Amino acid sequence: MKWTRTALGVALLLALVSQMTAHSSDDLVYGYECRSGFCQKVELSEENYAKAISLPVCRLFCGSSIGTLWPKPTGTVRLDTLMRQVDISFIDFNVNGTVRQQKLWRSVENRFMDMLDAQIPDRKILARGGYRMSVNINTPEEPTPARLTLETDESYILDIETDASGHVLANITATNFFGARHGLETLAQLIVYDDIRREVQVTANATITDAPVYKWRGLLLDTSRNYYSVKSIKRTLEGMAMVKLNTFHWHITDSHSFPLEVKKRPELHKLGAYSQRQVYSRRDVAEVVEYGRVRGIRVMPEFDAPAHVGEGWQHKNMTACFNAQPWKSFCVEPPCGQLDPTVNEMYDVLEDIYGTMFDQFNPDVFHMGGDEVSTSCWNSSQPIQKWMKKQGWGLETADFMRLWGHFQTEALGRVDKVANGTHTPIILWTSGLTEEPFIDEYLNPERYIIQIWTTGVDPKVKKILKRGYKIIVSNYDALYLDCGGAGWVTDGNNWCSPYIGWQKVYDNSLKSIAGDYEHHVLGAEGAIWSEQIDEHTLDNRFWPRASALAERLWSNPAEGWRQAESRLLLHRQRLVDNGLGAEAMQPQWCLQNEHECPIDAYDAHV
């Protein structure tokens, strides 16, 4: 008799797995069997009870060499079909070479155990017994606190083996904390709850080598247009960690509100926040930054300027066109507001803002914004006109671009001052300043990274790339996750409708966007601009679409979205189990009846 891989696995499972709990098949109605590479739901009976397996176990081995792992590993994946029951009260961690990181690793270990607990519906019915499991982390000693940079190696190797006594050994090898943390995230996905046997089980033998394709894998959240509690931000970071996204781009302020506490300039948040309960204190920021670091995530601040400022800047005489009406003559949405680059004292305020951000975030890369500057706004200011004429400038578009270039040069000098001359890489959005000829005059490709927010087929992207700039892709036609909704300044739909499905996010190829210049692409970010989203709707706008982005950036799969769909369905359930309100993709029936829902599932060519 010829055994299929899965049938052999079931036999091994039944022969070697630890004791069955004493309950009858009456406790459950359905189980699963692997048939033709798909997990098929079967009604349990006395005859098939011993053969049936739970859905999470079935999906680990049936029909796919990578099981249910998300994101898809880029290297070797070997998963044996034998499962071992784990006694979760006997899981120990051994971390080598990280004496200076003990507190950090304790937080990581606690989170790992919390993820295992999230799978268990009721501890009271959990089967007793199981094998001991040891998780061994092997990294070299790191002389300084773990800090993610563009040069960080995030690769890891995960080996799981079982000794003669049944003791499960999970060995993770990496060059630093971040790679090892990713390995632990993968290990967590290989531990599942079997609701038939009421056991926590782990793959008994496995080898995985893995590393990301792109260095920059991020999400942007705008917390100015609507305020988000620290709790909701942490939920976002938790989801990011589960899919190995590594950058939280915090667009903290805008013209609508200034919710950040700046120690030397308390009037900014006192005048600019929606309320004094809706302010990110120094303690809040420190908490978010450390929460992200434990999860392998850099928290990068953005201070968008010279446009997108307003609230908080009252009484300073440092802005132009603040809340000017009709707003459509001066900006893209209300309230309008831009900094006045001709006021020297304004740069002192900027220096204090930058100083707070560098002190609190310690960024390896800093975002200076720079998008949607309106020349008509500046041209509406008599003091600005007077200053420009005094310089011998005109009042044409090119002259206002020169004013913008002056601002960027002066502001960058203040960034470098607070960064102690470290010349931190700077990110700017695509804008008028990134177009010819201004980009050549004002932006050094050795210093600036350009974040693309136009469409994926915008010819300006190649013009930027051919000049040697590194880019981060956030093309709005695939990665603006706030698109799709009612208009909020008029009727109809919002400006970037329609809603972007996860399939489009998944298939958004950075190679197709960059062409021959793909080596200049650092990665991408999905964005939520918060005009019509707040913390109560945050989760279902990010998830599970952000997971689709995560696989694109970690794995850059050659296959399209269809091969990922059934894995994503199960992954979405993991997000929900871990407290994220991820949007439903399909009826639950489709999750339980694999391959039955796609319209072309039984077509001859599929």
Secondary structure, DSSP 8 states (H G I E B T S, - for coil): ----HHHHHHHHHHHHS----S--GGG-SEEEEEETTEEEEEE--TTTTTT-B-HHHHHHHSS-TTTT-SS--SS-EEE-S-EEEEEEEEEEEEEES-GGGHHHHHHHHHHHHHHHHHH-S-GGG--S--EEEEEEEE----SS-----TT----EEEEEEE-TT--EEEEEE-SSHHHHHHHHHHHHHTEEEETTTTEEEEESSEEEEE--S-SEEEEEEE-SSS---HHHHHHHHHHHHHTT--EEEEE---SS---B--TT-HHHHHHHSSSTTS-B-HHHHHHHHHHHHHTT-EEEEE---SBS--TT-TTSS-EESTT-SSGGGT-SSSS--EE-TT-HHHHHHHHHHHHHHHHHH--SSEE-------HHHHHT-HHHHHHHHHTT--SSHHHHHHHHHHHHHHHHHHHHHHTTT----EEEESSGGGSTTHHHHH--TTTEEEEE-S-TT-THHHHHHTTT-EEEE--HHHHBTT-SSB-SSSSSB-TT-S---HHHHHT--HHHHHGGGGGGEEEEEEEE-TTS--TTTHHHHHTTHHHHHHHHHHH--SS-GGGGHHHHHHHHHHHHHTT------S-HHHHHSTTSSSTTTTSTT-
